[in-house]
Amino acid sequence: MREKNYNFNISLGKKIKEYREFNNLTQEIVAKELDVATNHYGRIERGENSCTIQNLIKLCSILNTTPNNLLCEFINNTSDDFFTYFNTLSIEDKFVLKEISILLLSKYKNK
């Protein structure tokens, strides 16, 4: 079980780092907003420390994302092809898809 948690922590940490870099934030800035020491935050990104649910929620706010974007790859739901494909997109492509979705929703709201 420890190895499975460790692999989860590494994968989640990589995803968190990817979103931090996409938002042009430093570890120091995120750690300060998260109210943890910078070295502790660095260990979260490297998968050496786990991330609490409370900190995960704060991170989503700081990184301008959702828990789904950070955790989607860990949820085995083969019945929904959209999320399977969505998870393979880069952050940039996910952002573009989000903007397209907003545009489409506004189009239908105005009818």
Long-range contacts (C-beta under 8 A, 24 or more apart in sequence): 5-50, 6-47, 7-47, 8-74, 9-44, 9-47, 9-48, 9-49, 9-50, 9-51, 10-46, 10-47, 11-47, 11-73, 11-74, 12-47, 12-51, 12-70, 12-71, 12-74, 13-44, 13-45, 13-46, 13-47, 13-51, 14-45, 14-47, 15-69, 15-70, 15-73, 16-44, 16-45, 16-51, 16-59, 16-63, 16-70, 17-45, 18-91, 19-63, 19-64, 19-65, 19-69, 19-70, 19-91, 20-45, 20-63, 22-63, 22-91, 22-92, 23-63, 23-64, 25-62, 25-63, 30-59, 30-62, 30-63, 33-58, 33-62, 34-58, 34-59, 34-62, 69-94
